[in-house]
Amino acid sequence: MQKYDFTVKTRNGHLVENIRIFGKDQADAERKLRQMYLNCEIVHSQTIVVEKELPQSADIEDVLTLIVKHS
């Protein structure tokens, strides 16, 4: 799923920024947004690239410390 960032103007005229919503596509994210903010005007939208975090690699000192602790 992609993540989308929206800035909207509410029906009362207030500006709401940095609304982040996951969606299959932008239309799906906008549908979810409009359920939360009825009759809003989308001022700005942008796709956010979600990168998967890779596990941290261990160096040799960490491995040796684990071996010594379990011996």
VMD Tcl script that draws the C-alpha trace (Angstrom):
set ca {
  {0.00 0.00 0.00}
  {1.11 3.51 -0.75}
  {0.98 6.40 1.67}
  {-0.43 9.77 0.65}
  {-0.01 13.19 2.25}
  {-2.87 15.68 1.97}
  {-3.54 19.31 2.78}
  {-7.25 20.15 2.88}
  {-9.50 23.11 3.46}
  {-12.41 22.04 5.66}
  {-16.00 23.11 5.02}
  {-15.48 25.75 7.76}
  {-12.49 27.17 5.89}
  {-9.74 25.83 8.18}
  {-6.54 24.57 6.58}
  {-5.41 21.14 7.79}
  {-1.95 19.98 6.73}
  {0.02 16.72 6.87}
  {-2.86 14.27 6.82}
  {-1.23 10.94 5.97}
  {-3.37 8.08 4.74}
  {-2.57 4.62 3.39}
  {-4.43 3.51 0.27}
  {-4.31 1.07 -2.65}
  {-4.11 4.11 -4.91}
  {-4.73 7.84 -4.64}
  {-8.46 7.45 -5.27}
  {-8.74 5.03 -2.33}
  {-6.81 7.41 -0.05}
  {-9.01 10.33 -1.13}
  {-12.14 8.29 -0.40}
  {-10.88 7.62 3.14}
  {-9.97 11.29 3.54}
  {-13.45 12.43 2.49}
  {-15.01 10.09 5.06}
  {-13.09 11.95 7.79}
  {-13.45 15.47 6.37}
  {-16.89 15.79 4.77}
  {-17.16 18.37 1.97}
  {-13.46 19.26 2.17}
  {-11.43 20.78 -0.64}
  {-8.11 19.06 -1.35}
  {-5.53 21.82 -1.65}
  {-2.45 19.62 -2.10}
  {-1.70 15.91 -2.35}
  {1.51 13.98 -2.67}
  {2.60 10.34 -2.74}
  {5.02 9.34 0.00}
  {7.55 6.64 -0.77}
  {7.45 4.08 2.03}
  {10.78 2.32 2.35}
  {10.99 -0.91 4.25}
  {13.48 -0.70 7.06}
  {16.24 -3.25 6.72}
  {17.37 -5.08 9.85}
  {20.52 -3.68 11.39}
  {23.61 -5.75 10.63}
  {25.83 -6.91 13.48}
  {29.57 -6.39 13.48}
  {32.07 -9.03 14.63}
  {32.35 -7.59 18.15}
  {28.59 -8.00 18.71}
  {28.75 -11.62 17.55}
  {31.75 -12.42 19.76}
  {30.04 -10.81 22.77}
  {26.98 -13.01 22.24}
  {29.13 -16.14 21.98}
  {31.03 -15.32 25.16}
  {27.82 -14.61 27.10}
  {26.28 -17.94 26.11}
  {29.40 -20.05 26.80}
}
mol new
graphics top color blue
foreach p $ca { graphics top sphere $p radius 0.5 }
foreach p [lrange $ca 0 end-1] q [lrange $ca 1 end] { graphics top cylinder $p $q radius 0.2 }
display resetview
